[in-house]
């Protein structure tokens, strides 16, 4: 009975193909993981901006005056809307690529 030496183990081409497939899968997982972390970071930044804006709006409701002084790279503004009963408060963070958050609130009377 003859033994064939070419039937032993894995060929070089099979090994290269399997390594290429594993690298593709790992690279894909890295991209998904990286985008999830980036998305989470953006959401955290927006939540922080909302919190700061809500603090200023709460102060506006108590005093009737909106504090629009800047805080570092963060600027606050108020804008009159077409509806005389509403006012728009905006916060802009220039350090995060110009991330802006706005909220419409009933005007203080």
N, CA, C and O atoms as a MOPAC input file, in Angstrom:
PM7 MOZYME 1SCF
protein

 N      0.83000 1    -1.16600 1     0.00000 1
 C      0.00000 1     0.00000 1     0.00000 1
 C      0.88700 1     1.24500 1     0.00000 1
 O      1.85500 1     1.30900 1     0.75700 1
 N      0.57000 1     2.23500 1    -0.83800 1
 C      1.35900 1     3.45200 1    -0.96900 1
 C      0.84700 1     4.52500 1    -0.01100 1
 O     -0.35800 1     4.68000 1     0.19100 1
 N      1.78600 1     5.25300 1     0.56700 1
 C      1.42700 1     6.41000 1     1.38500 1
 C      1.72100 1     7.64900 1     0.57500 1
 O      2.77900 1     7.76600 1    -0.04400 1
 N      0.79100 1     8.56200 1     0.58300 1
 C      0.98000 1     9.81100 1    -0.13800 1
 C      1.42600 1    10.88500 1     0.84300 1
 O      0.74700 1    11.14900 1     1.83500 1
 N      2.55600 1    11.49600 1     0.56600 1
 C      3.10000 1    12.50100 1     1.47600 1
 C      2.35700 1    13.83200 1     1.37600 1
 O      2.41100 1    14.64100 1     2.30200 1
 N      1.67000 1    14.06300 1     0.27100 1
 C      0.97400 1    15.34100 1     0.11500 1
 C     -0.31700 1    15.41200 1     0.91800 1
 O     -0.93300 1    16.47700 1     0.95900 1
 N     -0.74700 1    14.36200 1     1.54000 1
 C     -1.98400 1    14.35600 1     2.32900 1
 C     -1.75000 1    14.73300 1     3.79000 1
 O     -2.70100 1    14.79700 1     4.56900 1
 N     -0.51100 1    14.98200 1     4.16800 1
 C     -0.21100 1    15.30700 1     5.56000 1
 C     -0.40000 1    16.80200 1     5.82300 1
 O      0.07600 1    17.62300 1     5.03900 1
 N     -1.07300 1    17.16600 1     6.89300 1
 C     -1.15200 1    18.54000 1     7.36100 1
 C     -1.91000 1    19.49200 1     6.45200 1
 O     -2.71800 1    19.08800 1     5.61600 1
 N     -1.61700 1    20.77300 1     6.65000 1
 C     -2.29500 1    21.84900 1     5.93800 1
 C     -1.30100 1    22.48400 1     4.97600 1
 O     -0.14000 1    22.71100 1     5.31400 1
 N     -1.77700 1    22.76200 1     3.78600 1
 C     -0.88400 1    23.37600 1     2.80000 1
 C     -0.67500 1    24.85700 1     3.11800 1
 O     -1.42200 1    25.45100 1     3.89600 1
 N      0.32800 1    25.42400 1     2.51900 1
 C      0.65400 1    26.82700 1     2.73600 1
 C     -0.48200 1    27.73300 1     2.26900 1
 O     -0.79400 1    28.71900 1     2.93600 1
 N     -1.09200 1    27.42100 1     1.15700 1
 C     -2.18500 1    28.24400 1     0.62500 1
 C     -3.39600 1    28.19600 1     1.55200 1
 O     -4.03300 1    29.22300 1     1.78600 1
 N     -3.72000 1    27.03100 1     2.07500 1
 C     -4.84400 1    26.93500 1     3.01200 1
 C     -4.57300 1    27.74500 1     4.27700 1
 O     -5.47000 1    28.40900 1     4.79800 1
 N     -3.34500 1    27.68900 1     4.76500 1
 C     -2.98300 1    28.44500 1     5.96400 1
 C     -3.06500 1    29.94300 1     5.70800 1
 O     -3.57000 1    30.67800 1     6.55700 1
 N     -2.58500 1    30.41400 1     4.56700 1
 C     -2.64700 1    31.83600 1     4.23600 1
 C     -4.09000 1    32.32000 1     4.09400 1
 O     -4.42700 1    33.41800 1     4.53700 1
 N     -4.93000 1    31.50700 1     3.48100 1
 C     -6.34600 1    31.87800 1     3.32700 1
 C     -7.02200 1    31.96700 1     4.69200 1
 O     -7.77900 1    32.90300 1     4.94700 1
 N     -6.75600 1    30.99900 1     5.57500 1
 C     -7.38900 1    31.03500 1     6.90000 1
 C     -6.88100 1    32.22700 1     7.72100 1
 O     -7.65600 1    32.83800 1     8.45700 1
 N     -5.59400 1    32.56400 1     7.60600 1
 C     -5.06200 1    33.73400 1     8.30800 1
 C     -5.69800 1    35.00900 1     7.76300 1
 O     -6.03800 1    35.90600 1     8.53500 1
 N     -5.86400 1    35.10200 1     6.44700 1
 C     -6.49100 1    36.28300 1     5.84800 1
 C     -7.93600 1    36.43100 1     6.31700 1
 O     -8.38000 1    37.54400 1     6.59800 1
 N     -8.66500 1    35.33700 1     6.40500 1
 C    -10.06100 1    35.38600 1     6.87500 1
 C    -10.10800 1    35.83000 1     8.33900 1
 O    -10.94700 1    36.65000 1     8.71300 1
 N     -9.21300 1    35.29100 1     9.16200 1
 C     -9.19600 1    35.68500 1    10.57800 1
 C     -8.82700 1    37.15800 1    10.73900 1
 O     -9.41200 1    37.84700 1    11.57400 1
 N     -7.87400 1    37.64900 1     9.96300 1
 C     -7.51200 1    39.06600 1    10.03000 1
 C     -8.66500 1    39.95900 1     9.59600 1
 O     -8.88900 1    41.01300 1    10.19100 1
 N     -9.39800 1    39.55000 1     8.56700 1
 C    -10.55700 1    40.31700 1     8.11500 1
 C    -11.61700 1    40.38900 1     9.21100 1
 O    -12.19300 1    41.45100 1     9.44900 1
 N    -11.87400 1    39.26800 1     9.87700 1
 C    -12.87300 1    39.23800 1    10.94900 1
 C    -12.42000 1    40.11200 1    12.12400 1
 O    -13.22200 1    40.86600 1    12.67400 1
 N    -11.15300 1    40.01700 1    12.51000 1
 C    -10.64900 1    40.83600 1    13.61600 1
 C    -10.69800 1    42.32400 1    13.28200 1
 O    -11.05900 1    43.13800 1    14.13200 1
 N    -10.34100 1    42.68100 1    12.06000 1
 C    -10.37800 1    44.07800 1    11.64400 1
 C    -11.81500 1    44.60200 1    11.65500 1
 O    -12.05700 1    45.73300 1    12.07600 1
 N    -12.76600 1    43.78800 1    11.19600 1
 C    -14.17700 1    44.19100 1    11.20500 1
 C    -14.67300 1    44.40600 1    12.63200 1
 O    -15.39100 1    45.36700 1    12.90800 1
 N    -14.28800 1    43.51000 1    13.53300 1
 C    -14.70500 1    43.65300 1    14.92800 1
 C    -14.10400 1    44.91200 1    15.54500 1
 O    -14.76400 1    45.59100 1    16.33200 1
 N    -12.86900 1    45.22900 1    15.20000 1
 C    -12.22700 1    46.43700 1    15.70800 1
 C    -12.97100 1    47.68000 1    15.23300 1
 O    -13.17500 1    48.60700 1    16.01700 1
 N    -13.37700 1    47.71900 1    13.97200 1
 C    -14.10400 1    48.87700 1    13.44600 1
 C    -15.44700 1    49.05900 1    14.14800 1
 O    -15.82700 1    50.18200 1    14.48100 1
 N    -16.16000 1    47.97000 1    14.37300 1
 C    -17.45700 1    48.04800 1    15.05400 1
 C    -17.26000 1    48.52600 1    16.49300 1
 O    -17.99800 1    49.38700 1    16.97200 1
 N    -16.27800 1    47.97200 1    17.17100 1
 C    -16.00600 1    48.35400 1    18.55600 1
 C    -15.59000 1    49.81700 1    18.64700 1
 O    -16.03400 1    50.53300 1    19.54500 1
 N    -14.75200 1    50.26100 1    17.73600 1
 C    -14.28600 1    51.64500 1    17.72900 1
 C    -15.44400 1    52.61700 1    17.48400 1
 O    -15.53000 1    53.65300 1    18.14400 1
 N    -16.33100 1    52.29400 1    16.54600 1
 C    -17.46300 1    53.18800 1    16.27700 1
 C    -18.43000 1    53.22100 1    17.46100 1
 O    -19.04200 1    54.25600 1    17.72300 1
 N    -18.57400 1    52.11100 1    18.17500 1
 C    -19.44300 1    52.09400 1    19.35400 1
 C    -18.88000 1    52.98500 1    20.45800 1
 O    -19.63000 1    53.69000 1    21.13200 1
 N    -17.57300 1    52.95500 1    20.64000 1
 C    -16.94600 1    53.80400 1    21.65800 1
 C    -17.08300 1    55.27600 1    21.28000 1
 O    -17.38500 1    56.11100 1    22.13200 1
 N    -16.86300 1    55.59400 1    20.00900 1
 C    -16.98400 1    56.97900 1    19.55300 1
 C    -18.41200 1    57.48700 1    19.72200 1
 O    -18.62500 1    58.61700 1    20.16100 1
 N    -19.38700 1    56.65400 1    19.37400 1
 C    -20.79300 1    57.03300 1    19.52400 1
 C    -21.13500 1    57.26600 1    20.99700 1
 O    -21.85200 1    58.21100 1    21.32600 1
 N    -20.63400 1    56.42300 1    21.86400 1
 C    -20.87900 1    56.57300 1    23.29600 1
 C    -20.27100 1    57.86700 1    23.81900 1
 O    -20.86700 1    58.53700 1    24.66200 1
 N    -19.11000 1    58.21700 1    23.33200 1
 C    -18.45300 1    59.45400 1    23.75400 1
 C    -19.25600 1    60.68500 1    23.33300 1
 O    -19.38600 1    61.63600 1    24.10400 1
 N    -19.79300 1    60.66700 1    22.11700 1
 C    -20.59700 1    61.79000 1    21.62800 1
 C    -21.87200 1    61.92800 1    22.45400 1
 O    -22.28000 1    63.04000 1    22.79200 1
 N    -22.49800 1    60.80400 1    22.77800 1
 C    -23.72100 1    60.84300 1    23.58700 1
 C    -23.41700 1    61.40700 1    24.97400 1
 O    -24.19600 1    62.20300 1    25.49900 1
 N    -22.29400 1    61.00500 1    25.57400 1
 C    -21.91900 1    61.54200 1    26.88600 1
 C    -21.70600 1    63.05000 1    26.83100 1
 O    -22.12300 1    63.77300 1    27.73600 1
 N    -21.05900 1    63.52600 1    25.76800 1
 C    -20.83700 1    64.96700 1    25.62600 1
 C    -22.16000 1    65.71800 1    25.49800 1
 O    -22.32600 1    66.79000 1    26.08100 1
 N    -23.10800 1    65.15200 1    24.73200 1
 C    -24.41200 1    65.81200 1    24.58500 1
 C    -25.17600 1    65.83300 1    25.90200 1
 O    -25.83100 1    66.82500 1    26.22200 1
 N    -25.09900 1    64.76000 1    26.65900 1
 C    -25.77700 1    64.71300 1    27.95800 1
 C    -25.19600 1    65.77400 1    28.88800 1
 O    -25.93900 1    66.44100 1    29.60900 1
 N    -23.88300 1    65.93400 1    28.87400 1
 C    -23.26200 1    66.97400 1    29.70400 1
 C    -23.72000 1    68.36700 1    29.28500 1
 O    -23.97300 1    69.21900 1    30.13600 1
 N    -23.82900 1    68.60400 1    27.97100 1
 C    -24.30900 1    69.90500 1    27.50100 1
 C    -25.75800 1    70.13300 1    27.91900 1
 O    -26.11000 1    71.23000 1    28.35300 1
 N    -26.61100 1    69.09800 1    27.79100 1
 C    -28.00600 1    69.22200 1    28.22500 1
 C    -28.08400 1    69.55800 1    29.71100 1
 O    -28.88800 1    70.39500 1    30.12200 1
 N    -27.24600 1    68.90400 1    30.51300 1
 C    -27.26300 1    69.17900 1    31.95400 1
 C    -26.89800 1    70.62800 1    32.25100 1
 O    -27.54300 1    71.28200 1    33.07000 1
 N    -25.86000 1    71.12700 1    31.58200 1
 C    -25.45600 1    72.51700 1    31.80600 1
 C    -26.53900 1    73.49400 1    31.34800 1
 O    -26.80600 1    74.49300 1    32.01500 1
 N    -27.16400 1    73.19500 1    30.19600 1
 C    -28.23500 1    74.05900 1    29.70100 1
 C    -29.43600 1    74.02700 1    30.63900 1
 O    -30.04400 1    75.06400 1    30.90200 1
 N    -29.78000 1    72.85400 1    31.14100 1
 C    -30.91100 1    72.75000 1    32.06500 1
 C    -30.64800 1    73.50600 1    33.36100 1
 O    -31.57200 1    74.08000 1    33.93800 1
 N    -29.39800 1    73.51400 1    33.82800 1
 C    -29.07100 1    74.30600 1    35.02200 1
 C    -29.32100 1    75.79100 1    34.77400 1
 O    -29.87400 1    76.48200 1    35.63000 1
 N    -28.91500 1    76.27800 1    33.60800 1
 C    -29.13000 1    77.70000 1    33.28400 1
 C    -30.62100 1    78.00000 1    33.10800 1
 O    -31.09300 1    79.06500 1    33.50500 1
 N    -31.35900 1    77.06200 1    32.51500 1
 C    -32.80300 1    77.27300 1    32.32500 1
 C    -33.51900 1    77.27700 1    33.67300 1
 O    -34.43300 1    78.07300 1    33.88700 1
 N    -33.10900 1    76.39000 1    34.58500 1
 C    -33.70000 1    76.39400 1    35.92900 1
 C    -33.45300 1    77.72900 1    36.62800 1
 O    -34.33900 1    78.26500 1    37.29300 1
 N    -32.25300 1    78.25100 1    36.47200 1
 C    -31.93700 1    79.56000 1    37.04600 1
 C    -32.78900 1    80.65100 1    36.39000 1
 O    -33.23200 1    81.57700 1    37.06800 1
 N    -33.02300 1    80.55000 1    35.07400 1
 C    -33.87900 1    81.50700 1    34.35700 1
 C    -35.30300 1    81.46500 1    34.90400 1
 O    -35.93500 1    82.50600 1    35.08100 1
 N    -35.80100 1    80.27400 1    35.16900 1
 C    -37.16400 1    80.14200 1    35.68900 1
 C    -37.29600 1    80.74900 1    37.08200 1
 O    -38.35700 1    81.25700 1    37.44600 1
 N    -36.22000 1    80.69700 1    37.85500 1
 C    -36.26700 1    81.27200 1    39.20100 1
 C    -36.11500 1    82.78800 1    39.19400 1
 O    -36.79400 1    83.48700 1    39.94700 1
 N    -35.22700 1    83.29700 1    38.34400 1
 C    -34.90100 1    84.72700 1    38.38900 1
 C    -35.53400 1    85.53700 1    37.27200 1
 O    -35.71100 1    86.74700 1    37.41600 1
 N    -35.88100 1    84.89600 1    36.16000 1
 C    -36.42000 1    85.62100 1    35.01800 1
 C    -35.34700 1    86.17400 1    34.10000 1
 O    -35.66200 1    86.81700 1    33.09900 1
 N    -34.07000 1    85.93200 1    34.42900 1
 C    -32.94700 1    86.41800 1    33.61600 1
 C    -32.08500 1    85.22000 1    33.23200 1
 O    -31.69500 1    84.42300 1    34.08500 1
 N    -31.79300 1    85.10500 1    31.93000 1
 C    -30.95700 1    84.00300 1    31.45600 1
 C    -29.49200 1    84.41200 1    31.50900 1
 O    -29.11100 1    85.44900 1    30.96700 1
 N    -28.68200 1    83.60300 1    32.15500 1
 C    -27.24100 1    83.86100 1    32.27300 1
 C    -26.55200 1    83.32400 1    31.02300 1
 O    -26.34900 1    82.11700 1    30.89100 1
 N    -26.19100 1    84.22400 1    30.10400 1
 C    -25.56900 1    83.78300 1    28.85300 1
 C    -24.06200 1    84.03300 1    28.82900 1
 O    -23.47500 1    84.17100 1    27.75600 1
 N    -23.43600 1    84.09300 1    30.00300 1
 C    -21.98300 1    84.25100 1    30.03900 1
 C    -21.30800 1    82.95500 1    29.60800 1
 O    -21.78000 1    81.86200 1    29.91800 1
 N    -20.20700 1    83.09100 1    28.89500 1
 C    -19.47000 1    81.92800 1    28.39700 1
 C    -18.73000 1    81.24100 1    29.53600 1
 O    -18.40200 1    81.84600 1    30.55600 1
 N    -18.48300 1    79.96300 1    29.32200 1
 C    -17.73300 1    79.16900 1    30.28800 1
 C    -16.68700 1    78.36600 1    29.52100 1
 O    -16.97100 1    77.25800 1    29.06600 1
 N    -15.48300 1    78.91200 1    29.37300 1
 C    -14.44000 1    78.24000 1    28.59500 1
 C    -14.79300 1    78.24800 1    27.11900 1
 O    -14.96600 1    79.31200 1    26.52400 1
 N    -14.90100 1    77.05900 1    26.52000 1
 C    -15.25600 1    76.95400 1    25.10100 1
 C    -16.76000 1    76.85300 1    24.89800 1
 O    -17.22800 1    76.72100 1    23.76600 1
 N    -17.51900 1    76.91300 1    25.98300 1
 C    -18.97200 1    76.75500 1    25.91000 1
 C    -19.63200 1    78.12800 1    25.93000 1
 O    -19.35300 1    78.95400 1    26.79900 1
 N    -20.51500 1    78.35900 1    24.95500 1
 C    -21.26000 1    79.62100 1    24.89800 1
 C    -22.75100 1    79.33500 1    25.00900 1
 O    -23.24300 1    78.32100 1    24.51400 1
 N    -23.45400 1    80.23600 1    25.65900 1
 C    -24.89800 1    80.13300 1    25.84300 1
 C    -25.56200 1    81.29100 1    25.11200 1
 O    -24.99700 1    82.38000 1    25.01700 1
 N    -26.76700 1    81.05000 1    24.59600 1
 C    -27.50100 1    82.13900 1    23.94900 1
 C    -28.99500 1    81.88900 1    24.08800 1
 O    -29.44600 1    80.76500 1    24.31200 1
 N    -29.74400 1    82.97400 1    23.94600 1
 C    -31.20600 1    82.87600 1    23.92600 1
 C    -31.70300 1    83.55000 1    22.66200 1
 O    -31.11300 1    84.51800 1    22.18200 1
 N    -32.79800 1    83.02200 1    22.12800 1
 C    -33.31900 1    83.51700 1    20.85500 1
 C    -34.84000 1    83.57100 1    20.93600 1
 O    -35.49000 1    82.62800 1    21.38800 1
 N    -35.38800 1    84.69500 1    20.48800 1
 C    -36.84200 1    84.83100 1    20.43600 1
 C    -37.36500 1    84.03100 1    19.24100 1
 O    -36.77100 1    84.05300 1    18.16300 1
 N    -38.46000 1    83.33900 1    19.43600 1
 C    -39.07700 1    82.56100 1    18.36000 1
 C    -40.29100 1    83.30700 1    17.81800 1
 O    -40.70600 1    84.32400 1    18.37300 1
 N    -40.85000 1    82.79200 1    16.73700 1
 C    -42.03200 1    83.43700 1    16.15700 1
 C    -43.22500 1    83.35800 1    17.10900 1
 O    -44.09000 1    84.23400 1    17.09700 1
 N    -43.27200 1    82.31600 1    17.92900 1
 C    -44.31500 1    82.20400 1    18.94900 1
 C    -43.90200 1    83.06500 1    20.14600 1
 O    -42.86700 1    82.80000 1    20.75700 1
 N    -44.68800 1    84.08600 1    20.49200 1
 C    -44.27500 1    84.98400 1    21.58200 1
 C    -44.24600 1    84.30900 1    22.95100 1
 O    -43.69100 1    84.86600 1    23.89800 1
 N    -44.82400 1    83.14300 1    23.06600 1
 C    -44.84900 1    82.44200 1    24.34800 1
 C    -43.61600 1    81.56600 1    24.56400 1
 O    -43.40000 1    81.06500 1    25.66700 1
 N    -42.80300 1    81.37500 1    23.51800 1
 C    -41.64100 1    80.48700 1    23.61300 1
 C    -40.33900 1    81.24700 1    23.42700 1
 O    -40.28800 1    82.29300 1    22.78000 1
 N    -39.30200 1    80.69400 1    24.00900 1
 C    -37.94900 1    81.22100 1    23.83600 1
 C    -37.01000 1    80.01800 1    23.67900 1
 O    -37.19600 1    78.98900 1    24.32800 1
 N    -36.00900 1    80.15600 1    22.81600 1
 C    -35.06300 1    79.06100 1    22.56300 1
 C    -33.73500 1    79.37700 1    23.24200 1
 O    -33.14900 1    80.44200 1    23.04500 1
 N    -33.28600 1    78.42800 1    24.03900 1
 C    -31.97900 1    78.53100 1    24.67700 1
 C    -31.03900 1    77.55800 1    23.98200 1
 O    -31.40800 1    76.41900 1    23.69600 1
 N    -29.81700 1    78.01600 1    23.71100 1
 C    -28.85500 1    77.21600 1    22.96200 1
 C    -27.52300 1    77.20700 1    23.69100 1
 O    -27.09900 1    78.20800 1    24.26700 1
 N    -26.87600 1    76.05000 1    23.65100 1
 C    -25.52300 1    75.90700 1    24.17600 1
 C    -24.65700 1    75.36800 1    23.04900 1
 O    -25.05900 1    74.45400 1    22.32800 1
 N    -23.46000 1    75.94200 1    22.90100 1
 C    -22.54700 1    75.54500 1    21.83500 1
 C    -21.17600 1    75.28300 1    22.44400 1
 O    -20.62700 1    76.12800 1    23.15100 1
 N    -20.62600 1    74.09800 1    22.16000 1
 C    -19.28800 1    73.73800 1    22.64100 1
 C    -18.35000 1    73.68300 1    21.45000 1
 O    -18.39200 1    72.73000 1    20.67200 1
 N    -17.50500 1    74.69200 1    21.29600 1
 C    -16.61800 1    74.75800 1    20.13600 1
 C    -15.47200 1    73.76000 1    20.21900 1
 O    -14.82900 1    73.50000 1    19.20200 1
 N    -15.19000 1    73.18900 1    21.39000 1
 C    -14.09800 1    72.22100 1    21.49900 1
 C    -14.50100 1    70.84900 1    20.97000 1
 O    -13.62500 1    70.05000 1    20.63700 1
 N    -15.77600 1    70.55300 1    20.88100 1
 C    -16.25400 1    69.25500 1    20.39000 1
 C    -16.76300 1    69.35200 1    18.96500 1
 O    -17.80100 1    68.77500 1    18.64200 1
 N    -16.06300 1    70.05900 1    18.12200 1
 C    -16.47900 1    70.16700 1    16.72900 1
 C    -17.71600 1    71.01400 1    16.54900 1
 O    -18.44200 1    70.84200 1    15.56900 1
 N    -17.97400 1    71.92100 1    17.46800 1
 C    -19.13300 1    72.79700 1    17.34200 1
 C    -20.44600 1    72.12200 1    17.69100 1
 O    -21.47200 1    72.41900 1    17.08000 1
 N    -20.43300 1    71.22000 1    18.66100 1
 C    -21.65600 1    70.53600 1    19.07600 1
 C    -22.62000 1    71.54200 1    19.69100 1
 O    -22.24100 1    72.31400 1    20.57200 1
 N    -23.87300 1    71.53000 1    19.22200 1
 C    -24.87700 1    72.48400 1    19.67600 1
 C    -26.11400 1    71.74700 1    20.17300 1
 O    -26.55600 1    70.76800 1    19.57300 1
 N    -26.66100 1    72.23500 1    21.27700 1
 C    -27.89000 1    71.68600 1    21.84300 1
 C    -28.83900 1    72.85400 1    22.09000 1
 O    -28.43200 1    73.88200 1    22.63100 1
 N    -30.10500 1    72.69900 1    21.69500 1
 C    -31.11300 1    73.75100 1    21.88800 1
 C    -32.31600 1    73.19100 1    22.62400 1
 O    -32.60500 1    71.99500 1    22.57700 1
 N    -33.00600 1    74.09500 1    23.30500 1
 C    -34.22300 1    73.70600 1    24.00700 1
 C    -35.18700 1    74.87800 1    23.98400 1
 O    -34.81100 1    76.00500 1    24.30600 1
 N    -36.44200 1    74.61100 1    23.60000 1
 C    -37.48700 1    75.63000 1    23.59000 1
 C    -38.25200 1    75.56200 1    24.91100 1
 O    -38.65900 1    74.49100 1    25.35900 1
 N    -38.43400 1    76.73600 1    25.52100 1
 C    -39.04700 1    76.81000 1    26.84400 1
 C    -40.10300 1    77.90300 1    26.82500 1
 O    -39.98300 1    78.88600 1    26.09500 1
 N    -41.14800 1    77.71800 1    27.64200 1
 C    -42.15500 1    78.76600 1    27.78700 1
 C    -41.50700 1    79.99300 1    28.41500 1
 O    -40.70400 1    79.88400 1    29.34200 1
 N    -41.86500 1    81.15000 1    27.89900 1
 C    -41.26300 1    82.41200 1    28.34200 1
 C    -41.65400 1    82.71000 1    29.78400 1
 O    -42.78900 1    82.47300 1    30.19900 1
 N    -40.69000 1    83.23500 1    30.53700 1
 C    -40.91500 1    83.61000 1    31.93600 1
 C    -41.77200 1    84.86900 1    31.97500 1
 O    -41.50000 1    85.84100 1    31.27100 1
 N    -42.80900 1    84.83900 1    32.80700 1
 C    -43.66300 1    86.03000 1    32.92400 1
 C    -43.74600 1    86.50500 1    34.34300 1
 O    -44.42200 1    87.49500 1    34.62400 1

